[in-house]
Amino acid sequence: MPDHIPLSLISLPTSRSGAFVVDAELKEELEVTTHAYEALLRDHLGFWIAPFLETLMMADSEVYRAAAAWLQGTLARLQA
């Protein structure tokens, strides 16, 4: 199945939400969730998102260029 940007992005908040758990009893769950989130960004989105964004940035449409800039900024904040 080809990658689909909305489906990939919809997974991020779910994966990231576990990173805010501070309960010591949930340490293992936090580690698993954090690892999954980082792996999604690195291994899945990281594989194809840069070329995708470059293509959007070169589009004739200002809307696509704006979407690429927004997405690039959003992903940078998520990786921080």
Secondary structure, 3 states (H helix, E strand, C coil): CCCCHHHHHHHHHHHHHHHHCCCHHHHHHHHHHHHHHHHHHHHHHHHHHHHHHHHHHCCCCHHHHHHHHHHHHHHHHHHC
